[in-house]
Amino acid sequence: MPILRKRLSKSFKAFFESERSSGVLMIICTVVSMLLANSFLGEKYTSFWHSYIGGMSLEHWINDGLMAIFFLLVGLEIKREFYNGELSNLKTALLPIFAALGGVIVPASIHLSLNAGTPTQAGVGIPMATDIAFAIGVLSLLGNQVPASLKVFLTALAVIDDLIAVIVIAVFYTSDLNVTFLSASLGIWILLYASNIFFRVNSLAFYLIGGLLMWFFMLKSGVHATVAGVLLAFALPFSKVEDDEESISHQLEHFLHKPVAFVILPIFAFANTAIVVDLTAIQGLMQNNELGIILGLFLGKPIGIFLLTFLALKMKLIRLPLDINLKHVFGAGMLGGIGFTMSIFITNLAFSDNPAEINGSKLAILIASFASGLLGLTWLKLFGAPELVDEDVETMDLEVTELPQA
């Protein structure tokens, strides 16, 4: 019988472990933040995040500054997947690519159908996103009850989702574009990239200083500054040798995992989930924007991911790993409806001049994410058993071999 080989790199294991713990920590931070925002300390707590330091609010520094480091890590993970991971081979990459496209198109279509031609259509990007940390955190609760391939599939899907979200942020959520500053930022990126490709510069300090300058000019350009983090990741030297500890990209990715997972994302959660839940906010959930977010994440994600995967299978464009089936794909689609970090991030950009809409959108994101996580966990608990016994599954690179016939 055919078997599946499993070769999980040290980088992926470290990533999975940190994302699992980070997901749990972010849930705790979110609950604490919402309790504080709705307590007698609520006014002081929310005003704290809006206090100004150096010309920007504390929340702004977190979303534009600290989150650029998060996006640098996202960029490094995307880059690793393209070089050594599920996206390095077209045959294996097509599965999460089709799934991610479905998980973007259907939620966006649902939101747009409810909000087209209104100011709230700016929120169309909100239900497109998947939160890697939360999604993997929920999946990890099932341990070995789900196939190993499902973990890699969900991670690759979320990585592509993040890549699409970065493109959406750069293209559709840019205001008051300053071409001079943008040109300066892109010029620095070209210099860094050329230094890597043509001159083999291998100094981390050189790239980080260049990255800081690139971030500053990107901030001034009107394009969201976090895009600089992703661009820097693709300018850094990268070794195609898996887990090469001499590689700058590998060193930086390894170094950033814990600070991002246990410092930056929890701070982001505190700063961005100070959501006041009152009668107005609850009634607002029936508004088209909030409905579009909830339906887009809760229904659009699993339907889109499943539907495009199913169609691609029927057209023989892809094949599933041997230890997962379409029930697993649907379950992963439900977990894809956990938007949180990236959805909240896009909310802040979409409605920057409308605090009430931001509050309502964040509440909708939390409701949809909680419901998606709970339903996805239940679904995979009931239907998520691997197609093959785990002892028979040896690797995850989707290479198939035949055992000798007896």
C-alpha positions in Angstrom: 0.0 0.0 0.0 1.2 3.5 -0.5 2.6 5.4 2.5 3.3 9.0 3.2 6.7 10.1 4.4 6.9 12.7 7.2 9.9 15.0 7.4 9.0 18.0 9.6 11.9 20.5 9.7 13.2 21.9 13.0 12.0 25.3 11.8 8.5 24.1 11.3 8.4 22.3 14.7 9.6 25.4 16.4 7.1 27.5 14.5 4.2 25.2 15.3 5.1 25.0 19.0 5.5 28.8 19.4 2.3 29.5 17.4 0.3 27.1 19.5 1.5 28.7 22.8 1.0 32.2 21.3 -2.6 31.4 20.4 -3.4 30.4 23.9 -1.7 33.5 25.3 -3.5 35.8 22.9 -6.9 34.3 23.9 -6.0 35.2 27.5 -4.9 38.7 26.6 -8.0 39.3 24.6 -10.3 38.2 27.5 -8.4 40.4 30.0 -8.4 43.3 27.6 -12.2 43.1 27.0 -12.8 42.7 30.7 -10.8 45.9 31.4 -12.4 47.8 28.6 -15.9 47.0 30.1 -15.0 47.6 33.7 -14.9 50.7 35.8 -11.3 51.2 34.5 -12.6 51.1 30.9 -12.2 54.8 30.1 -8.7 55.0 31.5 -7.7 51.7 29.8 -8.9 52.7 26.3 -7.5 56.3 26.6 -4.1 54.8 27.6 -3.7 53.1 24.2 -4.6 56.4 22.5 -2.1 58.5 24.5 0.5 60.2 22.2 4.2 59.6 22.2 6.5 61.3 19.7 3.6 62.5 17.4 1.8 59.1 17.2 -0.5 57.3 19.6 0.7 54.3 21.5 -1.7 52.1 19.5 -0.2 53.6 16.3 3.3 52.8 17.4 2.3 49.2 18.0 0.4 48.8 14.8 3.0 50.5 12.6 6.2 49.8 14.5 6.0 46.5 16.5 3.8 44.9 13.9 6.5 45.6 11.2 8.6 43.0 13.1 5.7 40.6 13.0 5.4 41.1 9.2 9.2 40.6 8.9 8.7 37.1 10.5 5.7 36.5 8.3 7.9 37.4 5.3 10.6 35.0 6.5 8.1 32.2 6.9 6.6 32.8 3.4 10.2 32.8 2.0 11.0 29.6 3.8 7.9 27.9 2.5 8.8 29.0 -1.1 12.4 27.6 -0.7 12.1 24.5 1.5 8.4 24.1 2.4 5.1 23.1 1.0 5.3 25.9 -1.6 8.7 24.9 -3.0 7.2 22.3 -5.3 4.4 23.3 -7.7 2.5 20.0 -7.3 2.3 20.3 -3.5 2.0 24.1 -3.5 -1.2 24.1 -5.7 -3.3 22.5 -2.9 -2.9 25.4 -0.4 -2.8 28.0 -3.2 -6.3 26.9 -4.5 -7.6 26.6 -0.9 -6.3 30.1 0.0 -7.8 31.7 -3.1 -11.2 30.2 -2.3 -10.8 31.4 1.3 -10.2 34.9 0.0 -12.7 35.2 -2.9 -15.8 33.8 -1.2 -15.6 35.9 2.1 -14.8 39.0 0.1 -17.7 38.4 -2.2 -20.1 37.9 0.7 -19.0 41.2 2.3 -19.0 43.1 -0.9 -22.5 41.8 -1.8 -23.8 43.4 1.4 -21.7 46.6 1.3 -21.1 47.5 -2.3 -21.5 51.2 -3.0 -21.4 52.2 0.7 -18.6 53.6 2.8 -18.4 50.3 4.6 -17.3 48.5 1.5 -13.8 49.5 2.6 -14.0 46.6 5.0 -14.0 44.0 2.2 -10.5 42.9 3.1 -11.4 42.1 6.7 -12.9 38.6 6.3 -10.1 37.6 3.8 -7.6 37.0 6.6 -6.6 34.0 8.7 -4.8 34.2 12.0 -1.9 31.7 11.9 -1.3 31.7 15.7 -5.0 31.2 16.6 -5.8 28.7 13.9 -2.8 26.5 14.7 -3.4 27.0 18.4 -6.8 25.5 18.1 -5.6 22.7 15.8 -2.9 21.8 18.3 -5.5 21.1 21.0 -6.3 18.0 19.0 -2.8 16.7 19.1 -2.4 13.4 17.2 -6.1 13.1 16.6 -5.7 14.9 13.3 -3.3 14.0 10.5 0.2 15.6 10.4 -0.4 16.7 6.9 -3.4 18.8 8.0 -1.0 20.9 10.2 1.3 21.6 7.3 -1.7 22.3 5.0 -3.3 24.8 7.4 0.1 26.5 7.9 0.8 26.8 4.2 -2.8 28.0 3.6 -2.4 30.6 6.3 1.0 31.7 4.9 -0.5 32.3 1.5 -3.4 34.0 3.1 -1.0 36.4 4.8 0.8 37.0 1.5 -2.5 38.0 -0.1 -3.4 40.2 2.9 0.0 42.0 2.6 -0.7 42.7 -1.1 -4.3 43.9 -0.2 -2.9 46.2 2.5 -0.2 47.6 0.2 -2.5 48.1 -2.8 -6.0 49.0 -1.4 -5.3 50.5 2.0 -2.8 53.2 0.9 -3.8 56.8 1.2 -2.1 60.1 0.4 0.7 58.4 -1.5 4.0 60.3 -1.5 5.9 59.1 -4.5 9.2 60.6 -3.3 9.2 58.7 0.0 7.9 55.5 -1.6 10.7 55.7 -4.2 13.3 56.2 -1.4 12.0 53.1 0.4 11.9 50.9 -2.7 15.4 52.2 -3.7 16.8 51.0 -0.4 15.1 47.7 -0.9 16.7 47.4 -4.3 20.1 48.2 -2.8 19.6 45.5 -0.1 18.5 43.0 -2.6 21.4 43.7 -5.0 23.8 43.5 -2.1 22.6 40.1 -1.4 22.3 38.7 -4.9 25.3 40.3 -6.6 27.7 41.2 -3.8 26.9 38.4 -1.3 26.8 40.8 1.6 26.2 38.7 4.7 26.0 41.2 7.5 22.8 41.2 9.5 23.5 44.7 10.9 23.7 46.0 7.3 20.3 44.6 6.4 18.6 45.7 9.7 19.9 49.3 9.3 18.6 49.3 5.7 15.4 47.8 6.9 14.9 50.5 9.5 15.4 53.3 6.9 13.1 51.5 4.5 10.4 51.3 7.3 10.8 55.1 8.0 10.4 56.1 4.3 7.5 53.6 3.9 5.8 55.2 6.9 6.1 58.6 5.4 5.0 57.4 1.9 1.4 56.6 2.8 1.9 52.8 2.1 1.5 51.0 5.4 4.9 50.7 7.1 4.5 47.0 7.9 5.0 46.2 4.2 8.7 47.1 4.8 9.0 44.1 7.1 7.9 41.7 4.3 10.2 43.4 1.7 13.2 43.2 4.1 12.6 39.4 4.5 12.9 38.9 0.8 16.1 40.9 0.6 17.9 38.9 3.2 20.3 36.1 2.2 18.7 32.7 2.4 20.2 29.2 2.3 18.3 26.5 0.4 19.8 24.0 2.9 17.1 23.2 5.3 17.7 24.4 8.9 21.1 26.0 7.8 22.1 27.7 11.1 24.6 29.9 9.2 21.8 31.5 7.1 20.9 35.0 8.2 17.3 34.4 7.4 17.3 31.2 9.5 19.0 33.0 12.4 16.6 35.9 12.4 13.5 33.7 12.0 14.6 31.5 14.9 15.4 34.6 17.0 12.1 36.4 16.3 9.7 33.5 17.0 9.5 33.9 20.7 9.6 37.8 20.9 6.8 37.9 18.3 4.8 35.1 19.8 5.1 36.1 23.4 5.6 39.8 23.4 4.5 41.6 20.2 1.3 39.7 19.4 0.1 39.8 23.1 0.7 43.6 23.2 -1.1 43.9 19.9 -4.0 41.9 21.3 -4.2 44.2 24.4 -4.0 47.4 22.3 -6.6 46.3 19.7 -9.2 44.4 21.7 -10.2 47.2 24.1 -13.7 46.7 22.7 -16.6 48.3 24.5 -19.6 45.9 24.4 -22.8 47.9 25.0 -26.3 47.9 23.5 -25.1 50.0 20.5 -22.3 47.6 19.7 -24.7 44.6 20.0 -27.3 46.2 17.8 -24.6 47.2 15.3 -23.9 43.5 14.7 -27.0 43.5 12.4 -25.5 46.2 10.2 -24.3 45.2 6.8 -20.6 45.6 7.5 -20.7 43.5 10.7 -22.9 40.9 9.0 -20.5 40.8 6.1 -17.5 40.2 8.4 -19.3 37.5 10.5 -20.8 35.6 7.5 -17.6 36.1 5.5 -15.4 34.5 8.2 -17.8 31.9 9.6 -19.4 30.7 6.3 -17.3 32.2 3.5 -14.0 30.8 4.7 -14.9 27.1 5.0 -17.2 27.2 1.9 -14.5 28.9 -0.2 -11.6 26.7 0.9 -13.6 23.5 0.5 -15.3 24.6 -2.8 -12.1 25.6 -4.7 -10.2 22.5 -3.3 -13.1 20.2 -4.5 -13.2 21.8 -7.9 -9.4 21.6 -8.3 -9.5 17.9 -7.3 -12.3 17.2 -9.8 -10.3 18.9 -12.5 -7.2 16.8 -11.5 -5.2 19.9 -10.9 -4.2 18.8 -7.4 -4.2 15.8 -5.2 -4.6 15.5 -1.4 -2.0 14.0 0.9 -2.7 10.4 1.6 -3.6 10.9 5.2 -6.3 13.6 4.7 -9.7 13.8 3.0 -12.2 16.5 2.1 -13.7 16.4 5.6 -10.3 17.5 6.9 -10.2 20.3 4.3 -13.6 21.5 5.4 -12.4 21.4 9.1 -9.3 23.4 8.1 -11.6 25.8 6.3 -13.5 26.4 9.5 -10.3 27.2 11.4 -9.4 29.5 8.5 -12.4 31.6 9.7 -10.4 32.6 12.7 -9.4 36.1 11.5 -8.3 38.0 14.5 -4.8 39.6 14.1 -4.8 40.3 10.4 -8.5 41.1 10.3 -8.2 43.6 13.2 -5.2 45.0 11.5 -7.1 45.6 8.3 -10.1 47.0 10.3 -7.8 49.7 11.7 -6.8 50.7 8.2 -10.2 50.5 6.6 -12.0 52.6 9.2 -9.2 54.8 10.6 -11.5 57.8 10.8 -14.5 55.9 12.3 -13.9 54.6 15.8 -17.5 53.3 16.2 -17.1 51.2 13.0 -13.8 49.9 14.2 -15.3 48.9 17.6 -18.2 47.1 15.8 -16.0 45.4 13.3 -13.7 44.1 16.0 -16.6 42.7 17.9 -17.8 41.0 14.7 -14.3 39.6 14.2 -14.1 38.2 17.7 -17.6 36.6 17.4 -16.8 35.0 14.0 -13.4 33.9 15.1 -14.7 32.3 18.3 -17.5 30.5 16.5 -15.2 29.3 13.7 -12.6 28.0 16.2 -15.3 26.2 18.3 -17.0 24.6 15.3 -13.8 23.7 13.6 -12.5 22.1 16.8 -15.7 20.1 17.2 -15.8 19.1 13.5 -12.2 17.8 13.5 -12.8 16.1 16.8 -15.7 14.1 15.2 -14.4 13.6 11.7 -10.6 14.5 11.9 -9.1 11.0 12.4 -6.2 10.4 10.0 -6.8 8.3 6.9 -3.7 6.4 7.8 -2.5 5.3 11.2 0.2 7.8 12.5 2.8 5.0 12.8 2.5 4.4 9.1 3.0 8.1 8.2 6.7 8.7 7.9 6.9 12.2 6.1 5.2 15.2 5.0 6.8 16.2 1.8 4.0 14.3 -0.1 6.4 11.9 -1.8 4.7 8.6 -2.4 6.5 5.3 -2.5 5.2 1.7 -2.9 6.0 -1.0 -0.5 7.3 -4.2 -2.0 4.5 -6.8 -2.5 4.6 -9.8 -0.3 
